[in-house]
Amino acid sequence: MRLRYYILTGKRFETIEDKLTMRQIVALRFASDEELVTLIEKTTKENLSPKTIKENIKNWTADNKRV
């Protein structure tokens, strides 16, 4: 997620990472690149639950590179 966020924004994910729970980050990883940044911003502002995050994802992306 850190690399992906950096590639999309040019900013470090660590600056906002402490505003998110691990469960929120796990839910966010399924968002497409087009909606990830907006969804992260919405999650930090509204403290969305993982379930709500998943409901807001319109274009799901598989996590095939999970270690």
Residue pairs with C-beta under 8 A, 6 or more apart in sequence:
1 13
1 25
1 28
1 29
2 12
2 13
2 14
2 17
4 33
4 36
5 11
5 12
5 13
5 36
5 37
5 40
6 12
6 13
8 33
8 36
8 37
9 37
16 40
16 44
17 25
19 44
20 28
20 40
20 43
20 44
23 50
24 43
24 48
24 49
24 50
24 53
26 50
27 50
27 51
27 53
27 54
28 36
28 39
28 40
28 43
28 53
29 61
29 63
30 54
30 57
30 60
30 61
30 62
30 63
31 39
31 53
31 57
31 59
31 60
31 61
32 57
32 58
32 59
32 60
32 61
33 61
34 59
35 57
35 58
35 59
39 53
39 56
39 57
42 48
42 56
43 53
48 56
